[in-house]
Amino acid sequence: MVKSKPMHPLLNAGFRPLFLAAAGWSALSLAVWLSVLAGDVDLPSRFDPLTWHIHEMLFGFIMAAVGGFLLTAIPNWTNRAPVSGMPLLVLTALWLLGRVACLLSAMLPGWVAPIADLAFAAALEAIAARELFAVGNRRNDPLLAPVLVLAVANLLMHLQSLGIAVPVGLGWRLGIAAVIVLISVIGGRIIPTFTRNWLTMRGATHLPMPPGVLDRVALGALHAGLIAWTFLPAWPPVGVLLLAAAALHAARLAGWRGEVTLSEPILLILHVGYLWLVVGVALLGLSMVTDAVPAAAATHALTAGAMGTMILAVMTRATLGHTGRALHADATTMLLYALVTVAAMLRSVAAFAVDEQADLLEVSGLAWVGAFVLFVAQYGPMLLAPRR
């Protein structure tokens, strides 16, 4: 009897290849974008350079991270074995195919890039739905919606690149809204839970507030405001709703006791990521009611700030935990947290600057690239090795 070849550790669970892909592509595509800004590179893409940058951050980097998170969380929700082996290899290959097709889309027939790029989202949705539906527990089924909405948003950006009449910016606004909705829901589950567990282990009695009316009202206001902003990005009443949502989420975050986690950076960074969501939503609301706040400051507080920080926070924590290591941030991990924070701050401030904007963009981009290169260097060997 011939023994089957052992599976490579990289294909044991979804977080391994997809977190590595997300971090690597985040650094590489941002480095390419900096080269484009410097005039050193011309992209062979149907997307104009700015649109390519937006698209690859949302539907390359973030989509891979979302896939890695879902494929890691779903086995915990269902008590089923994680997706692994050949299905996971095919899924990762589809993601890579989309990146290549989008980069070279100007050299391909118009239909190739959209089909190649959307294949990953379709496969991820099918796999996640199969796993969730198999156990009959409907509690987590709504978390399939963000992947579907991201796929629609991605399609809208492709249609616009092909010259089809789509409202300008609708695709990327819908994509941002979907990811922020996902962060608000998942963040509301994991941040207070992880903080409560950490405090309980230390004998504390003043714990994060349990979910309640504030959470439901805050989520309702935020989700309604983001949906309205997607379709009505210049209507001031939507800005007022977003400002109210920001205030509610600030109160929600305050109840999670982040101030006591200063001695545990791997937990503190989750609170920092959610704080960026509050700041980004507030800036977005202000940008709709006053010309003093540029919309770019808001969108980058949400993307580079909330999304970038939360993704690094989750990827570092999940990688350590699921590879059998202690949940502790070493010096390198703290440095990459600092770098992504600096990148987000400088990119948001750059939107207000005029004379210094180019310099701020460059330093912000280099800090971002540094953060994700450090992740690949520090966590890549863990993702490639067997669990301890």
VENNOR-V497598 format. One record per residue. N is the residue number from 1. RES is the residue in three letters. SS is DSSP state (alpha for helix, beta for strand, coil for the rest). OMEGA is omega in radians with two decimals (999 if undefined). NEAR is the number of other C-alpha atoms within 12 Angstrom. Layout:
N&RES&SS&OMEGA&NEAR / N&RES&SS&OMEGA&NEAR
//
This chain:
1&MET&coil&-3.10&3 / 2&VAL&coil&3.11&4 / 3&LYS&coil&3.09&6 / 4&SER&coil&-3.14&7 / 5&LYS&coil&-3.13&7 / 6&PRO&coil&3.13&11 / 7&MET&coil&3.07&18 / 8&HIS&coil&-3.12&21 / 9&PRO&alpha&-3.12&26 / 10&LEU&alpha&-3.08&32 / 11&LEU&alpha&3.14&32 / 12&ASN&coil&-3.07&30 / 13&ALA&coil&-3.01&42 / 14&GLY&alpha&-3.08&45 / 15&PHE&alpha&-3.04&47 / 16&ARG&alpha&-3.13&46 / 17&PRO&alpha&-3.02&45 / 18&LEU&alpha&3.03&48 / 19&PHE&alpha&3.11&47 / 20&LEU&alpha&3.11&42 / 21&ALA&alpha&-3.13&40 / 22&ALA&alpha&-3.10&43 / 23&ALA&alpha&-3.13&44 / 24&GLY&alpha&-3.13&33 / 25&TRP&alpha&3.08&38 / 26&SER&alpha&3.13&47 / 27&ALA&alpha&-3.06&34 / 28&LEU&alpha&-3.09&29 / 29&SER&alpha&3.09&38 / 30&LEU&alpha&3.06&40 / 31&ALA&alpha&3.07&30 / 32&VAL&alpha&3.13&28 / 33&TRP&alpha&3.08&35 / 34&LEU&alpha&3.10&30 / 35&SER&alpha&3.08&21 / 36&VAL&alpha&3.12&21 / 37&LEU&alpha&3.14&21 / 38&ALA&coil&3.14&16 / 39&GLY&coil&-3.09&12 / 40&ASP&coil&-3.03&12 / 41&VAL&coil&2.98&15 / 42&ASP&coil&-3.08&22 / 43&LEU&coil&3.08&27 / 44&PRO&coil&-3.04&19 / 45&SER&coil&3.02&30 / 46&ARG&coil&3.03&32 / 47&PHE&coil&2.96&31 / 48&ASP&coil&-3.01&25 / 49&PRO&alpha&-3.13&28 / 50&LEU&alpha&3.14&24 / 51&THR&alpha&3.08&27 / 52&TRP&alpha&3.13&35 / 53&HIS&alpha&3.12&34 / 54&ILE&alpha&-3.09&32 / 55&HIS&alpha&-3.06&45 / 56&GLU&alpha&3.04&41 / 57&MET&alpha&-3.09&39 / 58&LEU&alpha&-2.95&42 / 59&PHE&alpha&2.97&49 / 60&GLY&alpha&-3.11&46 / 61&PHE&alpha&-3.01&39 / 62&ILE&alpha&-3.13&47 / 63&MET&alpha&3.09&50 / 64&ALA&alpha&3.13&44 / 65&ALA&alpha&3.10&44 / 66&VAL&alpha&3.11&47 / 67&GLY&alpha&3.11&46 / 68&GLY&alpha&3.12&41 / 69&PHE&alpha&-3.09&41 / 70&LEU&alpha&-3.10&41 / 71&LEU&alpha&3.05&45 / 72&THR&alpha&-3.09&38 / 73&ALA&alpha&-3.03&30 / 74&ILE&alpha&3.08&36 / 75&PRO&alpha&3.08&28 / 76&ASN&alpha&-3.13&18 / 77&TRP&alpha&-2.99&25 / 78&THR&alpha&-3.03&26 / 79&ASN&coil&3.06&16 / 80&ARG&coil&3.11&20 / 81&ALA&coil&3.13&20 / 82&PRO&coil&3.03&30 / 83&VAL&coil&-3.04&34 / 84&SER&coil&3.04&29 / 85&GLY&alpha&-3.04&23 / 86&MET&alpha&3.09&17 / 87&PRO&alpha&3.13&22 / 88&LEU&alpha&3.09&34 / 89&LEU&alpha&3.13&26 / 90&VAL&alpha&3.14&23 / 91&LEU&alpha&3.13&38 / 92&THR&alpha&3.10&41 / 93&ALA&alpha&3.10&25 / 94&LEU&alpha&3.08&30 / 95&TRP&alpha&-3.14&41 / 96&LEU&alpha&3.10&33 / 97&LEU&alpha&3.12&25 / 98&GLY&alpha&-3.13&34 / 99&ARG&alpha&-3.13&40 / 100&VAL&alpha&-3.11&27 / 101&ALA&alpha&3.14&33 / 102&CYS&alpha&3.14&42 / 103&LEU&alpha&-3.07&34 / 104&LEU&coil&-2.98&25 / 105&SER&alpha&3.12&30 / 106&ALA&alpha&-3.13&23 / 107&MET&alpha&-3.05&18 / 108&LEU&coil&2.99&20 / 109&PRO&coil&-3.00&17 / 110&GLY&alpha&-3.05&24 / 111&TRP&alpha&-3.00&21 / 112&VAL&alpha&-3.07&25 / 113&ALA&alpha&3.12&36 / 114&PRO&alpha&-3.12&39 / 115&ILE&alpha&-3.13&28 / 116&ALA&alpha&-3.07&32 / 117&ASP&alpha&-3.09&41 / 118&LEU&alpha&-3.11&38 / 119&ALA&alpha&-3.13&30 / 120&PHE&alpha&-3.12&39 / 121&ALA&alpha&3.14&39 / 122&ALA&alpha&-3.14&29 / 123&ALA&alpha&3.12&29 / 124&LEU&alpha&3.13&41 / 125&GLU&alpha&-3.13&32 / 126&ALA&alpha&-3.13&23 / 127&ILE&alpha&-3.13&29 / 128&ALA&alpha&3.14&41 / 129&ALA&alpha&3.12&29 / 130&ARG&alpha&-3.11&22 / 131&GLU&alpha&-3.11&31 / 132&LEU&alpha&-3.11&31 / 133&PHE&alpha&-3.08&22 / 134&ALA&coil&-3.08&19 / 135&VAL&coil&3.07&20 / 136&GLY&coil&3.09&15 / 137&ASN&coil&-3.00&17 / 138&ARG&alpha&-3.02&16 / 139&ARG&alpha&-3.05&14 / 140&ASN&alpha&3.14&27 / 141&ASP&alpha&3.13&25 / 142&PRO&alpha&-3.14&21 / 143&LEU&alpha&2.97&32 / 144&LEU&alpha&-3.04&32 / 145&ALA&alpha&-3.12&26 / 146&PRO&alpha&3.12&36 / 147&VAL&alpha&3.12&42 / 148&LEU&alpha&3.14&31 / 149&VAL&alpha&3.08&33 / 150&LEU&alpha&3.10&43 / 151&ALA&alpha&3.10&36 / 152&VAL&alpha&3.12&27 / 153&ALA&alpha&3.11&37 / 154&ASN&alpha&3.12&47 / 155&LEU&alpha&3.14&33 / 156&LEU&alpha&3.11&30 / 157&MET&alpha&3.09&41 / 158&HIS&alpha&3.13&42 / 159&LEU&alpha&3.12&26 / 160&GLN&alpha&3.13&26 / 161&SER&alpha&3.13&32 / 162&LEU&coil&3.09&24 / 163&GLY&coil&3.11&15 / 164&ILE&coil&-3.05&14 / 165&ALA&coil&3.06&15 / 166&VAL&coil&3.11&19 / 167&PRO&coil&-3.06&21 / 168&VAL&coil&3.08&22 / 169&GLY&coil&-3.09&29 / 170&LEU&alpha&-3.10&29 / 171&GLY&alpha&-3.09&33 / 172&TRP&alpha&3.07&40 / 173&ARG&alpha&3.11&37 / 174&LEU&alpha&3.11&39 / 175&GLY&alpha&3.11&43 / 176&ILE&alpha&-3.13&45 / 177&ALA&alpha&-3.12&41 / 178&ALA&alpha&-3.10&42 / 179&VAL&alpha&3.12&42 / 180&ILE&alpha&3.04&45 / 181&VAL&alpha&3.14&37 / 182&LEU&alpha&3.12&38 / 183&ILE&alpha&-3.11&42 / 184&SER&alpha&-3.14&45 / 185&VAL&alpha&-3.11&30 / 186&ILE&alpha&3.10&29 / 187&GLY&alpha&3.12&37 / 188&GLY&alpha&3.06&34 / 189&ARG&alpha&-2.93&24 / 190&ILE&alpha&-3.04&29 / 191&ILE&alpha&3.11&41 / 192&PRO&alpha&3.13&34 / 193&THR&alpha&3.13&25 / 194&PHE&alpha&3.14&31 / 195&THR&alpha&3.12&38 / 196&ARG&alpha&3.14&28 / 197&ASN&alpha&-3.12&21 / 198&TRP&alpha&3.13&29 / 199&LEU&alpha&3.14&25 / 200&THR&alpha&3.11&16 / 201&MET&alpha&3.14&12 / 202&ARG&coil&3.05&14 / 203&GLY&coil&-3.14&11 / 204&ALA&coil&3.12&15 / 205&THR&coil&3.10&14 / 206&HIS&coil&-2.99&19 / 207&LEU&coil&3.08&26 / 208&PRO&coil&3.13&32 / 209&MET&coil&3.04&25 / 210&PRO&coil&3.12&23 / 211&PRO&coil&-3.11&23 / 212&GLY&coil&-3.08&14 / 213&VAL&alpha&-3.13&14 / 214&LEU&alpha&-3.14&23 / 215&ASP&alpha&-3.10&31 / 216&ARG&alpha&-3.14&20 / 217&VAL&alpha&-3.14&21 / 218&ALA&alpha&3.13&33 / 219&LEU&alpha&3.13&35 / 220&GLY&alpha&3.14&24 / 221&ALA&alpha&-3.12&29 / 222&LEU&alpha&-3.09&42 / 223&HIS&alpha&3.09&34 / 224&ALA&alpha&-3.14&26 / 225&GLY&alpha&-3.14&37 / 226&LEU&alpha&3.10&40 / 227&ILE&alpha&3.13&28 / 228&ALA&alpha&3.12&27 / 229&TRP&alpha&3.14&36 / 230&THR&alpha&-3.07&28 / 231&PHE&alpha&-3.10&22 / 232&LEU&coil&-2.99&22 / 233&PRO&coil&-3.10&31 / 234&ALA&coil&-3.07&22 / 235&TRP&coil&-3.05&22 / 236&PRO&alpha&3.12&22 / 237&PRO&alpha&3.07&22 / 238&VAL&alpha&3.08&32 / 239&GLY&alpha&3.10&36 / 240&VAL&alpha&3.11&30 / 241&LEU&alpha&3.13&32 / 242&LEU&alpha&3.07&41 / 243&LEU&alpha&3.08&32 / 244&ALA&alpha&3.12&30 / 245&ALA&alpha&3.12&37 / 246&ALA&alpha&3.12&37 / 247&ALA&alpha&3.13&30 / 248&LEU&alpha&-3.14&30 / 249&HIS&alpha&3.01&39 / 250&ALA&alpha&3.09&32 / 251&ALA&alpha&3.10&24 / 252&ARG&alpha&-3.14&36 / 253&LEU&alpha&-3.13&37 / 254&ALA&alpha&-3.14&25 / 255&GLY&coil&-3.11&27 / 256&TRP&coil&3.01&39 / 257&ARG&coil&3.11&32 / 258&GLY&alpha&-3.10&37 / 259&GLU&alpha&-3.11&23 / 260&VAL&alpha&-3.06&23 / 261&THR&alpha&-3.08&27 / 262&LEU&coil&-3.12&16 / 263&SER&coil&-3.11&16 / 264&GLU&coil&-3.03&24 / 265&PRO&alpha&-3.10&31 / 266&ILE&alpha&3.03&42 / 267&LEU&alpha&3.13&40 / 268&LEU&alpha&-3.05&34 / 269&ILE&alpha&3.06&43 / 270&LEU&alpha&3.09&47 / 271&HIS&alpha&3.10&43 / 272&VAL&alpha&3.12&40 / 273&GLY&alpha&3.13&42 / 274&TYR&alpha&3.05&46 / 275&LEU&alpha&3.07&37 / 276&TRP&alpha&3.07&41 / 277&LEU&alpha&3.13&49 / 278&VAL&alpha&-3.13&39 / 279&VAL&alpha&-3.12&36 / 280&GLY&alpha&3.12&44 / 281&VAL&alpha&3.10&49 / 282&ALA&alpha&3.11&37 / 283&LEU&alpha&3.12&38 / 284&LEU&alpha&3.09&49 / 285&GLY&alpha&3.13&40 / 286&LEU&alpha&-3.13&33 / 287&SER&alpha&-3.12&32 / 288&MET&alpha&-3.13&31 / 289&VAL&alpha&3.11&24 / 290&THR&coil&3.10&18 / 291&ASP&coil&-3.10&17 / 292&ALA&coil&-3.13&18 / 293&VAL&coil&3.13&25 / 294&PRO&coil&-3.14&27 / 295&ALA&alpha&-3.12&32 / 296&ALA&alpha&3.10&27 / 297&ALA&alpha&-3.13&34 / 298&ALA&alpha&-3.08&39 / 299&THR&alpha&3.13&41 / 300&HIS&alpha&2.99&39 / 301&ALA&alpha&3.12&42 / 302&LEU&alpha&-3.05&43 / 303&THR&alpha&3.13&45 / 304&ALA&alpha&-3.10&47 / 305&GLY&alpha&-3.05&45 / 306&ALA&alpha&-3.06&45 / 307&MET&alpha&-3.11&47 / 308&GLY&alpha&-3.11&50 / 309&THR&alpha&-3.12&43 / 310&MET&alpha&3.13&45 / 311&ILE&alpha&3.09&48 / 312&LEU&alpha&3.13&49 / 313&ALA&alpha&-3.12&45 / 314&VAL&alpha&-3.11&41 / 315&MET&alpha&3.13&50 / 316&THR&alpha&-3.11&47 / 317&ARG&alpha&-3.11&37 / 318&ALA&alpha&3.14&36 / 319&THR&alpha&3.11&45 / 320&LEU&alpha&-3.07&31 / 321&GLY&alpha&-3.05&23 / 322&HIS&alpha&3.00&32 / 323&THR&coil&3.02&29 / 324&GLY&coil&-3.13&17 / 325&ARG&coil&3.13&20 / 326&ALA&coil&3.11&16 / 327&LEU&coil&-3.10&24 / 328&HIS&coil&3.12&24 / 329&ALA&coil&3.08&30 / 330&ASP&coil&-3.06&21 / 331&ALA&alpha&3.14&14 / 332&THR&alpha&3.13&24 / 333&THR&alpha&3.10&34 / 334&MET&alpha&3.10&27 / 335&LEU&alpha&-3.14&26 / 336&LEU&alpha&3.02&38 / 337&TYR&alpha&3.14&40 / 338&ALA&alpha&-3.10&33 / 339&LEU&alpha&-3.13&32 / 340&VAL&alpha&3.08&45 / 341&THR&alpha&3.09&38 / 342&VAL&alpha&3.14&31 / 343&ALA&alpha&-3.13&36 / 344&ALA&alpha&-3.13&45 / 345&MET&alpha&-3.11&35 / 346&LEU&alpha&-3.14&32 / 347&ARG&alpha&3.10&36 / 348&SER&alpha&3.12&36 / 349&VAL&alpha&-3.12&32 / 350&ALA&alpha&3.13&31 / 351&ALA&coil&3.12&30 / 352&PHE&coil&-3.03&26 / 353&ALA&coil&3.08&20 / 354&VAL&coil&-3.08&13 / 355&ASP&coil&-3.06&11 / 356&GLU&coil&-2.99&16 / 357&GLN&alpha&-3.11&18 / 358&ALA&alpha&3.13&21 / 359&ASP&alpha&3.13&21 / 360&LEU&alpha&3.12&26 / 361&LEU&alpha&-3.12&34 / 362&GLU&alpha&-3.13&25 / 363&VAL&alpha&3.10&27 / 364&SER&alpha&3.14&34 / 365&GLY&alpha&3.13&37 / 366&LEU&alpha&3.10&32 / 367&ALA&alpha&3.11&34 / 368&TRP&alpha&3.13&45 / 369&VAL&alpha&3.13&34 / 370&GLY&alpha&-3.13&33 / 371&ALA&alpha&-3.05&41 / 372&PHE&alpha&2.99&45 / 373&VAL&alpha&3.08&33 / 374&LEU&alpha&3.10&31 / 375&PHE&alpha&-3.14&43 / 376&VAL&alpha&-3.11&35 / 377&ALA&alpha&-3.07&21 / 378&GLN&alpha&-3.00&28 / 379&TYR&alpha&3.10&38 / 380&GLY&alpha&3.10&31 / 381&PRO&alpha&3.09&21 / 382&MET&alpha&-3.12&30 / 383&LEU&alpha&-3.11&39 / 384&LEU&alpha&-3.05&27 / 385&ALA&coil&3.07&23 / 386&PRO&coil&3.06&22 / 387&ARG&coil&3.10&20 / 388&ARG&coil&999&15
//
